[in-house]
Amino acid sequence: MDIVILGIGYVGFTAACCIASEGHTVTGIDVSSKKVAEIRAGIPPIIEPKIEGMMNAALASGNLKVDTAIGDHLANADVAIVCVGTPSGPDGSHNMRYIVDVTRQIAEALPEGRDKILTIAYRSTFRPGTVEDLLIPILEAQLGDDWQTKIEIVYNPEFLREGSAVDDYFAPPKIVVGTHDKQPSKNMDALHAQIEAPVFHASYRTAEFTKFADNTWHAVKVSYANELGRICLDLGIPPAEIHEIFVSDTKLNVSPYYLRPGGAFGGSCLPKDVRALQHIAGDIGTSTQLIDSLLHSNEAHKHRLFVHAVKDLAPNARVLLTGVAFKADTDDLRESPNVDLARKMLSAGYDVDIFDPSVDAGKLVGANLGYAYSQLPKLQKLLVDKDTAEGGSYDRVIATNATVKLLDLPADTEIVYLDRLSDITSTAAE
């Protein structure tokens, strides 16, 4: 199949490499000329396990190409997959500017006289009703009343976790395909032919709401576990013991994922989609007290982790923070709780170094770049290499994730682990 992917960020680039590895021809489109040039030079725009090797293999085989404009790439395309961002707007709703822009560009670039229907599959998260109330009118205005003879519109949400996105692509928990009549899409069936997972054919609105249901539930689980963990700490109860008992009940308590007390939630999906669901609920007059409390609870947890991190630490102490990205083995800093932690420590007057081998300040692009430098303007100076981190004679090392395991630290190093509330402090020797 001939696939065009609009937006080659974390979701789009992962999809591009995975689809190309299956033997399809993929063209990735992104407005960033720097990103496109680096991909052509064999430099991936994201840090994600397995992605670089897949990219290089796809480039070498000719199955993967990239460009800064749609041009004539839709001439023979079977599927155009839209993966552009929907960041939070000032009121919490999704900013739909990029979705609207790319939809217009697709309509304008669709050549006359194609002998096959183009499937436009949206993977960006947006409000239920968007396909019917916003996107179809745009396409209809450009393509005419017979637009359905030229294109097929599909909503196909992704379920990728950063740090395991490649594995998740090939083994997703489910496949959801939203169409106007809830019937299968021939092109989407062909695209997913090599993936084994439960498939749900749904209406547009049901498919659009899927990501809200999932991401808000993940945020609920993280916040609930962290609130229990804080209560346990205050009552002198080991959070790890409560967690062990709680997650053993896989019949009623669902599963252990997201339910271990530890770090706050962050990243590009959970915070913005919770905000957007709050906005939707308020817009339609639905009371959602638990959902409304999630971001407040998460902010409270970020502060509690900061308190733990600096407890009994002398003013102006020298501190090493291991792991600043949202997840280990990625370079995504968008709404990372660890960025907030670094900012709080700097504001409190501590001398902070950051060790995160997956983060190269010079390679950040787009929203990732903007968020990182708006929160940590001196990020490039804060980042240190492995040798510096191991020989820095720090007063305390603060471990936000497994990145600390990459370091050979002196046995008497004081380490504060923030990814598990059951072990607030430990030492490298342990």
Salt bridges, closest charged atoms under 4 A:
ASP30 OD2 - LYS35 NZ 3.29
ASP67 OD1 - ARG40 NH2 3.82
ASP67 OD2 - HIS73 NE2 2.89
ASP78 OD1 - LYS116 NZ 2.99
ASP91 OD2 - HIS279 ND1 3.84
ASP101 OD2 - ARG97 NE 3.85
GLU132 OE1 - ARG205 NE 2.67
ASP133 OD2 - ARG205 NH2 3.26
ASP146 OD1 - LYS150 NZ 3.68
GLU158 OE2 - LYS211 NZ 3.06
GLU162 OE2 - ARG334 NH2 4.00
ASP167 OD1 - LYS50 NZ 2.61
ASP168 OD2 - ARG161 NE 2.96
ASP181 OD2 - HIS180 NE2 3.67
ASP214 OD2 - LYS174 NZ 2.80
ASP234 OD1 - ARG304 NH2 2.97
ASP273 OD1 - HIS94 NE2 2.92
ASP273 OD1 - LYS272 NZ 3.20
ASP283 OD2 - ARG127 NH2 2.89
GLU299 OE2 - LYS302 NZ 3.06
ASP332 OD1 - ARG334 NE 2.93
GLU335 OE1 - ARG275 NH2 2.72
ASP340 OD2 - LYS302 NZ 2.61
ASP340 OD1 - ARG343 NH2 3.36
ASP351 OD2 - ARG318 NE 3.83
ASP353 OD2 - ARG318 NH2 3.24
GLU390 OE2 - LYS386 NZ 2.52
GLU414 OE2 - ARG396 NH2 3.02
ASP423 OD2 - ARG420 NE 2.76
